[in-house]
């Protein structure tokens, strides 16, 4: 009986030891044992900076002044560059304004010249038509052969306008008189007839009659 109890106790102890051993292997800690508190190592004080001698202090100040002077020169150069760029932009803008003003003045001048030219053309057209009307009246009172001699010195388009201002009967007599002057007169009469036909076509299409 005692032997069985002793064996049971020993078995329980073995199981407990196996459990403890497995716990230690898994966690790395010993159960029921507080880990030692790590002691803080005193920090090593930084070495004090080396003391500046009067010579090194003076050299440091001189180096600092030199660096500041170099920086100031660089800033002055940049300021000069910016100033030159601003002056260039100002001159360019001024030139553009002057060019725009000149261009506008030129446009206005051209527009005024165009208006004057159109007025001159209209006035010349009216005056030319008046002159052609006078020639047409003169030709209507002349002998047809003499009228042919006068009209032969003029452009065919103007003759067409003059003949269109006449009644059909005097105009036909002048055309016949031109044809009677021989081959050259026939050619002249043909040119006048073509000009009259062209003038009628232009008039029907809405174009102004040539003067």
Buried (B, 14 or more C-beta within 10 A) or exposed (E): EEEEEEEEEEEEEEEEEEEEEEEEEEEEEEEEEEEEEEEEEEEEEEEEEEEEEEEEEEEEEEEEEEEEEEEEEEEEEEEEEEEEEEEEEEEEEEEEEEEEEEEEEEEEEEEEEEEEEEEEEEEEBEEBBEEBEEBBEEBBEBEBBEBBEBBBEBEBBBBBBBBBBBEEEBBEBBBBBBBEBEEEBEEBBBBBBEBBEBBEEEEEEEEEBBB
